[in-house]
Amino acid sequence: MRKVIIFILVTLFVVGIPMGIYFSLPEMTQTNLNPFIEEEYWYVQVDEEGIIGQERKSVNYELPAVNEEGEQKDIEFTALSELREGAYIQLTVENEFVTTYEEVDEDDLP
């Protein structure tokens, strides 16, 4: 009986504490840590200036996007600097969060 109690306590310690820490993290951090969340690629064309943030010197954009299947939706994301107007940007989206972005050529669009 003692071995069973020790086994249960060790299992709770090894599994329970990391899971508790994981679920206490912000949703964006959980998304970055979880390798099982599927990546989606969405494409936008920068056709307007973004809104420059005060604190972090970042730029917020909300632009219409299209994916490889032709679905469309508006996506909001933050860039570290202003993006070139007219540029095509590939957004990597995981769990409704934009995790990366990069400029691509028009030929690379689906």
ROLUM-782146 format. One record per residue: residue number from 1; x, y, z of N, C-alpha, C in turn; residue in three letters. Coordinates in nm, 2 decimals. Each point is the difference from the previous one (the first is absolute). Layout:
REM ROLUM-782146
(atom NUM; (X; Y; Z); (X; Y; Z); (X; Y; Z); 'Ala'),
...
END
This chain:
REM ROLUM-782146
(atom 1; (0.08; -0.12; 0.00); (-0.08; 0.12; 0.00); (0.09; 0.13; 0.00); 'Met'),
(atom 2; (0.10; -0.01; 0.07); (0.09; 0.11; 0.01); (0.07; 0.04; -0.14); 'Arg'),
(atom 3; (0.03; -0.11; -0.07); (0.06; 0.02; -0.14); (-0.10; 0.07; -0.09); 'Lys'),
(atom 4; (-0.13; -0.04; 0.01); (-0.10; 0.06; -0.08); (-0.02; 0.15; 0.03); 'Val'),
(atom 5; (0.01; 0.04; 0.13); (-0.01; 0.14; 0.03); (0.12; 0.07; -0.05); 'Ile'),
(atom 6; (0.12; -0.05; 0.02); (0.12; 0.06; -0.06); (-0.01; 0.02; -0.15); 'Ile'),
(atom 7; (-0.05; -0.11; -0.07); (-0.01; 0.01; -0.14); (-0.10; 0.11; -0.04); 'Phe'),
(atom 8; (-0.11; 0.01; 0.07); (-0.10; 0.11; -0.03); (0.06; 0.14; 0.02); 'Ile'),
(atom 9; (0.07; 0.01; 0.11); (0.06; 0.13; 0.03); (0.11; 0.04; -0.10); 'Leu'),
(atom 10; (0.08; -0.09; -0.04); (0.10; 0.02; -0.10); (-0.06; 0.04; -0.13); 'Val'),
(atom 11; (-0.10; -0.08; -0.04); (-0.07; 0.03; -0.13); (-0.06; 0.14; 0.01); 'Thr'),
(atom 12; (-0.07; 0.04; 0.10); (-0.06; 0.13; 0.02); (0.11; 0.11; -0.01); 'Leu'),
(atom 13; (0.12; -0.03; 0.06); (0.11; 0.10; 0.00); (0.05; 0.01; -0.14); 'Phe'),
(atom 14; (0.03; -0.11; -0.07); (0.06; 0.00; -0.13); (-0.09; 0.05; -0.11); 'Val'),
(atom 15; (-0.13; -0.03; 0.01); (-0.09; 0.04; -0.11); (-0.08; 0.13; 0.05); 'Val'),
(atom 16; (-0.05; 0.00; 0.12); (-0.09; 0.10; 0.04); (0.07; 0.14; 0.01); 'Gly'),
(atom 17; (0.12; 0.01; 0.05); (0.06; 0.13; 0.01); (0.03; 0.06; -0.13); 'Ile'),
(atom 18; (0.06; -0.07; -0.10); (0.02; 0.06; -0.13); (-0.13; 0.04; -0.07); 'Pro'),
(atom 19; (-0.10; -0.08; 0.01); (-0.13; 0.03; -0.06); (-0.06; 0.13; 0.07); 'Met'),
(atom 20; (0.01; 0.01; 0.13); (-0.05; 0.11; 0.07); (0.07; 0.13; -0.05); 'Gly'),
(atom 21; (0.13; -0.01; -0.01); (0.08; 0.12; -0.05); (-0.04; 0.03; -0.14); 'Ile'),
(atom 22; (-0.01; -0.10; -0.09); (-0.04; 0.02; -0.14); (-0.14; 0.08; -0.01); 'Tyr'),
(atom 23; (-0.10; -0.05; 0.08); (-0.13; 0.06; -0.01); (-0.01; 0.13; 0.07); 'Phe'),
(atom 24; (0.10; 0.04; 0.08); (-0.01; 0.13; 0.06); (0.07; 0.11; -0.09); 'Ser'),
(atom 25; (0.06; -0.05; -0.11); (0.07; 0.10; -0.09); (-0.11; 0.07; -0.08); 'Leu'),
(atom 26; (0.04; 0.11; -0.06); (-0.09; 0.07; -0.09); (-0.02; -0.09; -0.13); 'Pro'),
(atom 27; (-0.12; 0.02; -0.06); (-0.03; -0.08; -0.12); (0.10; 0.01; -0.11); 'Glu'),
(atom 28; (0.05; 0.11; -0.02); (0.10; 0.02; -0.11); (0.13; -0.08; 0.03); 'Met'),
(atom 29; (0.04; 0.00; 0.13); (0.12; -0.08; 0.04); (-0.03; -0.15; -0.02); 'Thr'),
(atom 30; (-0.12; -0.04; 0.04); (-0.04; -0.14; -0.01); (0.01; -0.04; -0.15); 'Gln'),
(atom 31; (-0.05; 0.09; -0.09); (0.01; -0.03; -0.14); (0.14; -0.02; -0.05); 'Thr'),
(atom 32; (0.09; 0.09; 0.04); (0.14; -0.01; -0.04); (0.07; -0.13; 0.05); 'Asn'),
(atom 33; (-0.04; -0.05; 0.12); (0.06; -0.11; 0.06); (-0.05; -0.14; -0.05); 'Leu'),
(atom 34; (-0.12; 0.00; -0.06); (-0.07; -0.12; -0.03); (0.04; -0.04; -0.15); 'Asn'),
(atom 35; (0.07; -0.11; -0.02); (0.04; -0.04; -0.13); (-0.11; -0.07; -0.08); 'Pro'),
(atom 36; (-0.11; -0.03; 0.06); (-0.11; -0.07; -0.06); (-0.10; 0.09; -0.07); 'Phe'),
(atom 37; (0.01; 0.13; 0.02); (-0.09; 0.10; -0.06); (0.04; 0.01; -0.15); 'Ile'),
(atom 38; (-0.10; -0.01; -0.09); (0.03; 0.00; -0.14); (0.02; 0.15; -0.05); 'Glu'),
(atom 39; (0.10; 0.02; -0.08); (0.02; 0.13; -0.06); (-0.08; 0.02; -0.12); 'Glu'),
(atom 40; (-0.05; 0.12; -0.02); (-0.08; 0.04; -0.12); (0.08; 0.11; -0.06); 'Glu'),
(atom 41; (0.00; 0.01; -0.13); (0.06; 0.12; -0.07); (-0.10; 0.08; -0.06); 'Tyr'),
(atom 42; (0.00; 0.13; 0.03); (-0.09; 0.10; -0.05); (0.08; 0.11; -0.07); 'Trp'),
(atom 43; (-0.06; 0.06; -0.10); (0.08; 0.10; -0.08); (-0.08; 0.13; 0.00); 'Tyr'),
(atom 44; (0.07; 0.11; 0.02); (-0.06; 0.13; 0.00); (0.09; 0.09; -0.09); 'Val'),
(atom 45; (-0.07; 0.11; -0.05); (0.08; 0.10; -0.07); (-0.02; 0.13; 0.08); 'Gln'),
(atom 46; (0.11; 0.06; 0.03); (0.00; 0.12; 0.08); (-0.05; 0.11; -0.08); 'Val'),
(atom 47; (-0.12; 0.05; 0.02); (-0.06; 0.11; -0.08); (-0.03; 0.12; 0.08); 'Asp'),
(atom 48; (0.04; 0.00; 0.13); (-0.02; 0.12; 0.09); (0.11; 0.00; 0.10); 'Glu'),
(atom 49; (0.01; 0.12; 0.06); (0.10; 0.01; 0.11); (-0.06; -0.06; 0.12); 'Glu'),
(atom 50; (0.09; -0.06; 0.08); (-0.04; -0.06; 0.13); (-0.01; 0.11; 0.11); 'Gly'),
(atom 51; (-0.05; -0.04; 0.11); (-0.01; 0.09; 0.11); (0.12; -0.02; 0.09); 'Ile'),
(atom 52; (0.08; 0.10; 0.02); (0.13; -0.01; 0.07); (-0.03; 0.00; 0.15); 'Ile'),
(atom 53; (0.05; -0.10; 0.07); (-0.02; 0.00; 0.15); (0.09; 0.09; 0.07); 'Gly'),
(atom 54; (-0.03; 0.05; 0.12); (0.08; 0.09; 0.07); (0.11; -0.06; 0.08); 'Gln'),
(atom 55; (-0.03; -0.11; 0.07); (0.10; -0.05; 0.09); (0.11; -0.08; -0.07); 'Glu'),
(atom 56; (-0.03; -0.09; -0.08); (0.09; -0.10; -0.06); (0.05; 0.04; -0.14); 'Arg'),
(atom 57; (-0.04; 0.11; -0.05); (0.04; 0.04; -0.14); (-0.04; -0.11; -0.10); 'Lys'),
(atom 58; (-0.11; -0.06; 0.02); (-0.05; -0.10; -0.09); (-0.11; 0.06; -0.08); 'Ser'),
(atom 59; (-0.04; -0.08; -0.11); (-0.10; 0.05; -0.09); (-0.11; -0.10; -0.01); 'Val'),
(atom 60; (-0.13; 0.04; 0.02); (-0.11; -0.10; 0.00); (-0.07; 0.02; -0.14); 'Asn'),
(atom 61; (-0.03; -0.12; -0.05); (-0.07; 0.00; -0.13); (-0.13; -0.09; 0.02); 'Tyr'),
(atom 62; (-0.10; 0.04; -0.08); (-0.12; -0.09; -0.01); (-0.03; 0.00; -0.15); 'Glu'),
(atom 63; (0.03; -0.11; -0.07); (-0.01; 0.00; -0.14); (-0.08; -0.13; -0.05); 'Leu'),
(atom 64; (-0.07; 0.01; -0.11); (-0.07; -0.12; -0.06); (0.11; -0.10; -0.04); 'Pro'),
(atom 65; (-0.02; -0.12; 0.03); (0.09; -0.11; -0.03); (-0.07; -0.11; -0.08); 'Ala'),
(atom 66; (0.08; -0.08; -0.07); (-0.05; -0.11; -0.08); (0.10; -0.12; 0.03); 'Val'),
(atom 67; (-0.06; -0.12; 0.01); (0.09; -0.12; 0.02); (0.01; -0.08; -0.13); 'Asn'),
(atom 68; (0.07; -0.11; 0.01); (0.03; -0.08; -0.12); (-0.13; -0.06; -0.06); 'Glu'),
(atom 69; (-0.11; -0.01; 0.08); (-0.12; -0.06; -0.05); (-0.10; 0.11; -0.06); 'Glu'),
(atom 70; (0.05; 0.13; 0.01); (-0.08; 0.11; -0.05); (-0.10; 0.06; 0.10); 'Gly'),
(atom 71; (0.01; -0.05; 0.13); (-0.09; 0.06; 0.10); (0.05; 0.14; 0.04); 'Glu'),
(atom 72; (-0.09; 0.08; 0.04); (0.04; 0.14; 0.03); (-0.05; 0.04; 0.14); 'Gln'),
(atom 73; (0.08; 0.08; 0.07); (-0.03; 0.05; 0.13); (0.09; 0.12; 0.03); 'Lys'),
(atom 74; (-0.04; 0.08; 0.09); (0.08; 0.11; 0.05); (0.09; -0.05; 0.11); 'Asp'),
(atom 75; (0.13; 0.03; -0.01); (0.10; -0.04; 0.10); (0.07; 0.12; 0.06); 'Ile'),
(atom 76; (0.01; 0.00; 0.13); (0.07; 0.10; 0.08); (0.13; -0.05; 0.04); 'Glu'),
(atom 77; (0.11; 0.08; -0.02); (0.13; -0.05; 0.04); (0.09; 0.12; 0.03); 'Phe'),
(atom 78; (0.11; -0.02; 0.07); (0.09; 0.11; 0.04); (0.13; -0.03; -0.07); 'Thr'),
(atom 79; (0.06; 0.10; -0.06); (0.13; 0.00; -0.07); (0.10; 0.08; 0.09); 'Ala'),
(atom 80; (0.12; -0.03; -0.01); (0.11; 0.07; 0.08); (0.03; 0.13; -0.06); 'Leu'),
(atom 81; (-0.03; 0.02; -0.13); (0.02; 0.13; -0.07); (-0.11; 0.01; -0.11); 'Ser'),
(atom 82; (0.00; 0.12; -0.06); (-0.10; 0.02; -0.10); (0.03; -0.09; -0.12); 'Glu'),
(atom 83; (-0.10; -0.06; -0.06); (0.02; -0.08; -0.12); (-0.01; 0.08; -0.12); 'Leu'),
(atom 84; (0.07; -0.04; -0.11); (-0.01; 0.08; -0.12); (-0.13; -0.01; -0.06); 'Arg'),
(atom 85; (-0.06; 0.12; -0.04); (-0.13; 0.00; -0.06); (0.00; -0.07; -0.14); 'Glu'),
(atom 86; (-0.09; -0.09; -0.02); (-0.01; -0.08; -0.12); (0.07; -0.13; 0.01); 'Gly'),
(atom 87; (0.07; -0.03; 0.11); (0.07; -0.12; 0.02); (-0.10; -0.12; 0.03); 'Ala'),
(atom 88; (0.04; -0.12; -0.04); (-0.08; -0.12; 0.02); (0.07; -0.07; 0.12); 'Tyr'),
(atom 89; (-0.08; -0.03; 0.11); (0.05; -0.05; 0.12); (-0.07; -0.14; 0.02); 'Ile'),
(atom 90; (0.09; -0.10; 0.03); (-0.05; -0.13; 0.04); (0.00; 0.00; 0.16); 'Gln'),
(atom 91; (-0.12; -0.03; 0.05); (-0.02; -0.01; 0.15); (-0.01; -0.15; 0.04); 'Leu'),
(atom 92; (0.07; -0.04; 0.10); (-0.01; -0.13; 0.06); (-0.10; 0.02; 0.12); 'Thr'),
(atom 93; (-0.11; -0.07; -0.01); (-0.10; 0.01; 0.10); (-0.02; -0.14; 0.07); 'Val'),
(atom 94; (0.01; 0.01; 0.14); (-0.02; -0.12; 0.08); (-0.10; 0.04; 0.11); 'Glu'),
(atom 95; (-0.11; -0.08; 0.00); (-0.10; 0.03; 0.10); (-0.05; 0.14; 0.01); 'Asn'),
(atom 96; (-0.03; 0.06; -0.12); (-0.04; 0.14; -0.02); (0.10; 0.10; 0.04); 'Glu'),
(atom 97; (0.12; -0.03; 0.02); (0.11; 0.09; 0.03); (0.10; 0.00; -0.11); 'Phe'),
(atom 98; (0.04; 0.12; -0.05); (0.10; 0.01; -0.10); (0.14; -0.01; 0.08); 'Val'),
(atom 99; (0.07; -0.11; -0.04); (0.13; -0.03; 0.07); (0.12; 0.05; -0.08); 'Thr'),
(atom 100; (-0.01; 0.01; -0.13); (0.11; 0.05; -0.08); (-0.06; 0.07; -0.13); 'Thr'),
(atom 101; (0.08; 0.09; -0.06); (-0.04; 0.06; -0.12); (0.12; 0.02; -0.08); 'Tyr'),
(atom 102; (-0.01; -0.01; -0.13); (0.11; 0.03; -0.09); (-0.05; 0.05; -0.14); 'Glu'),
(atom 103; (0.08; 0.09; -0.06); (-0.04; 0.05; -0.13); (0.03; -0.11; -0.11); 'Glu'),
(atom 104; (-0.09; -0.01; -0.09); (0.02; -0.10; -0.11); (-0.03; 0.07; -0.13); 'Val'),
(atom 105; (0.05; -0.06; -0.11); (-0.02; 0.05; -0.13); (-0.14; -0.04; -0.05); 'Asp'),
(atom 106; (-0.05; 0.08; -0.09); (-0.14; -0.02; -0.05); (0.00; -0.14; -0.07); 'Glu'),
(atom 107; (0.11; -0.05; -0.05); (0.00; -0.13; -0.06); (-0.02; -0.12; 0.10); 'Asp'),
(atom 108; (0.03; 0.03; 0.13); (-0.01; -0.10; 0.10); (-0.14; -0.01; 0.06); 'Asp'),
(atom 109; (-0.09; 0.08; -0.05); (-0.14; 0.00; 0.06); (-0.07; -0.12; -0.06); 'Leu'),
(atom 110; (-0.10; -0.06; 0.08); (-0.07; -0.11; -0.06); (-0.10; 0.04; -0.10); 'Pro'),
END
